[in-house]
């Protein structure tokens, strides 16, 4: 794809060459994300972060990524704080805000809403998650993490064995990850979920068209055996008609150190798009896994900063200007 000036709305936009470029750019940005170097390559540029659903990692990491490139961030975190609450259309909101911004990141509870918003925008729009549809930057950082974790064990994405566990029906992060995994060869997928929270049929059909090996099961112990990557997800409580319906599934898919030790290979990597639901009746990833060196959830979040910096660099056309604008940081080496 042509990145310059483009919207980032769906994993469907990318091929492997595109992903390789994003990952190469992300790798080059590590000194900046780790505050060993600074750049002001986006000085004067403005990001509008429009988050109409709760968010911690996605919203703050997009904002931090833009700041680390020298840009400024404006945020709106509630529909009630905008003219949308007064009946303004997404079209009008987009036309107005794109006049104040150089790039917009948007999260919205309705599937397809970010694409609708992007049609009216005069600047690039990045999908920060639209309902139960997609979360493309999450899939990119997840795949980047999978790549790094596998490489540390002399493995690669092609031929990887991956278990997707939990709410696969409503989990947009899982949906986008499935799409991006379809670009790779000889992988095998285990889909582990309650029957009513299975991965949508259209995604299963796409796996089958690409001759990707799939095993569906409701047994987590079967699901985590003989895999390289465990990708846990929480029950998407906010997507259900009511809380009592969501509560039927809480705690059905839960992983702790005892289950891991008994059923997993020694180097099986544990991932989660976060937030993990740590309430006792859910607890999909137990706290007793926190000291497990194969728990990669915080490496995942660190990688999110790199991927989002890379997306900004590519769509705003500054990827080749980073090093020439770089300077060293003296205070970082003195941090305790």
N, C-alpha and C positions, 0 to 999 in steps of 0.2 A: 504494500500500500504506500501511498504518498503521505507521509506523516505531517509535513508542513501545513498548518492551518486546518487539519482534519479534526473531526469529532472522534471521540473514543466511546462508542456506545455498546459494542458487542464483541465478544471473542470471535464471532463470525468474520470480522474484518481482517483477521490476521492469518498469514501462512507462516511456515517455519522460518523462512528468511526474515520476516518481520520480527518474530520473537527473538531470533538470534541477535538482531540489531538492538532490540530493547535490552536484552541481557548484557550485551557488550557495552552499551552505554551505561547501564547500571553499575557494572564492574568498575568502569572508569571513574565513577562518582564516589566510590568508597571513601577516599581521603576527605571529601567534603561532607559526607554524611556523618563521618566519625570526628568531624571538627578538627582534623589535622591541617586542612587548608580551607580558605574561604574564597568565595567568588561573588561578584556583584553583577554577573552577566545579565540578570533580569532586573537590574535597578530601574525603577520607574514603572515597572509593569505591575498590574493589579489583578489578583485572583479574587473572584467572588465565590465563596463557599456557601452554597445554598442547600442546607440540610433540613429537610422537612420530616425526618424520622430521627430518633435517637441514634447517636454515633459517638464513639470515643476515638478509636484507632483511625478509622478512615478519615474523619474530619480533621483531626489534629495532625495526622501524618501528611495529608495533602497540604495543609497550611504550613507545617514545618518544612516540607520539601520546597515549597515556593520561597519561604523566607531564606532558606539556605542557599538559594540561587540569587538572592538579593532583591526579590520582589516583595510586594506588600499584599496583605490579605484582608478582605472584608468578609464578615460572616453574618448569615441569618440562619437561625436554628429552629424557628417555629413558623408554621403557616400563619398562626394568629398574629405574628409580628409583621406580616406583609399585607399588601393590598389584595392578595389572593383571598384573604378572609372577608374582603368586601365584595367579592364576586369578580375580581379581575381575572381575565383568562391567562393561561400559560403563554399564549402568543404575545399578549401585551407585556406581560412581565418580562419575557425573554427579550423583546425588542428594547425595552427600557434598560434592563440590567446590562445587556451587551454593549450599550453605549457608555457604560461606566467601567467596563472591564476589558482585560486582554484575554482572559480565559475564565471559564466558569466550570466548577464542579458541582453537580447536583445529585441529591438523593431525594427520592419521592416514594410514597407508599404504593402508588399505582403502577403496575406493569405498563411499559410503553410511554410513560409520561415524560421521561427524560428525552427520548427520541422526538416526541412532539415539541418539547421545549427547544431542542436543538434546531428544528426546522426553521424557527423564527429568529434564531440567534445570529448576530453578525460577527461573533467570535467563536473559537472552538469550545465545545462542551464535552466534558468527561462525565460518564455515568458512574456515580458513586453508589449505585444500587437502586433499582426500580422495582419495588414490590417483590414478588417471588420470581421475577424474571431473570435478571443477570446482575453480575458484579464483576466487570471485566478486569479492573485493576487488582482485585483480590485473587482472581485466577492467575494472573501474571505473577504476582508475588508468591503464590502457592507453588506454581511450577518452578519458579526461580529457586525457591527453598528446596523442593524435591530434587532439583538438579544438584544443588550444593551438597545436600545431605547424602545423596547417592554417590557423588564423586568422592566424598570422604571415605567411602567403603569400596572404592574402585568399581562402581557400577554406573549405569547411565539410564536416562529416561526410557529410551528404546529398550524393551524387554523388562521394564519395571513391573512389579506386582503390587497393586494398590487396593486397599480396602476403604470404601466410602461408607461411613456408619452414621446412623441416626435419622434425622428428618430429611429425607432425600426428595420429598414431594415439594416442600415449600422453601427449601434452602437454596437461595440464589447463588451463594458461593459454590455449592456443590454442582449446580447446573452449569455455571461458567467453567468450572474445573473439568467437568465431563467434556465440554466442547473442545477445550484446549488439548486434552489428552488424546482426542481423536486424531490429532495431527501426527501422532507418534506410532511407531511400528512395533508389533509383537508385544505390546503391553497386555496385561491381564487385570481385570477389574472384578472385585467382589463388592456386591451391593448388599449392605446389611441394614435392614430396617424393619419396623413393624409393617404388616401387609398394607395397611391403609396409608402409610407414609412412604410408599415405594417411589423410586425415580419415575418421572413422567414417561409414558410410553414412547413419545417421539424421540427422546434421548436414547432409550434402549434400542429402538429401531435403527438409529444412526450408528450405534455401536455395532449392531449386527451387520449393517451394510458394509462396514469397514473391517469386518471379520475380526473384531476385537473380542477376545475371550471374556465371557461374563458368567459369574455365578451369583445368583440371588439367594439369600438366606435370611432367616430371622434370628439365627443363633450367633451371637457375638463371638463365642469361642471358636466356632468354625470359621467365622469371618476373619479373625485376626491371625489365624494359623497360616504359615507359609506365605507371608507377604513382606515386602520391603517397607511399605508406607501404610500407616494407619491414619486416616483422615476422619476425625470425629466431628460431629456437628451437634448443636443443641436443638431441642424442640422449638420450632419457630412459633412460640406462643401467640405472638401478635398477628399471625396469619389465620388463626382459627376463628370460628364464629363466636366462640366463648371460651373462657378460661377453663371451665370444667371439662370441655372436650379435649383441650390440650393436656390437661392433667392426667388423662388416661394413659398417656405415653411417657410421662416423665419417669425416669429411672429405669426404663426397660433396656436401654443401651448404656451401660455404665462400665468404665474401665478403671481398675486400680492396679497397684503393683503386683498383688498376688495373682490376679487373672493374667496380667502381662507375663510374669515370670513363667507361669505354667503353660501358656499357650503360644507365646511368640518366640521367634528366632532372636538370638542375643542382640542383634543390631537393628531390630525393627524400629523405624522412626515413628514418633507420635506427633501428629499435627492437629491443629484446630483453628478455624478462621477467627475464633473468639467473637464475642465474649463466651467463655464457658460458664454454664449455669452451675454455680457451686452450692446452691441450696440443697439440703439433705435429700429432698424428694426427687432431685434431678441428678446432679453430681456426675455428669457424663465423663469427666476426667477428675479422678480423686486427687486431693492435695498430696497424697503419699507418693505420687509420681513426680513431684516437683524436683526431687534430687536425682531423678533418672537422667543420665546424660543423653539419652535418646529422645527426651522430650524437647521438641524443636519449636514450641509455640512462641517463645520469645525471640528466637532467631528469625521466625516468620515475620514478626512485627518489625524487627530491625530491617529486614529485607523489603518491607513495604515502603520504607522511606526511600530506598534506592530506586525501586521501580517507579515510584511516583515522581521522583526527581527526573528520571530518564524520560518519562512521558512528557513532562513539561519541556525538557530540552529539545525533544524531537518535534513536537507539534508547534513550538515557538521558534524553531530554527536556530538554536544556539548551541547544539551539541558540539560543534567544531570550534567553539569559542571559549570553552570552559578553561582549558589549560592556559591559554594566553591571558586570561583574566585572573588567574589564581595568585594568591599570596599565602604565606605560611601563617600559622596561628601560634602565638607564643604562650598564651594563657592555658591552652588545653593540656600541654605537657606537665603543667604544675598542678593539675587537678588531682585531688586525693581519691 
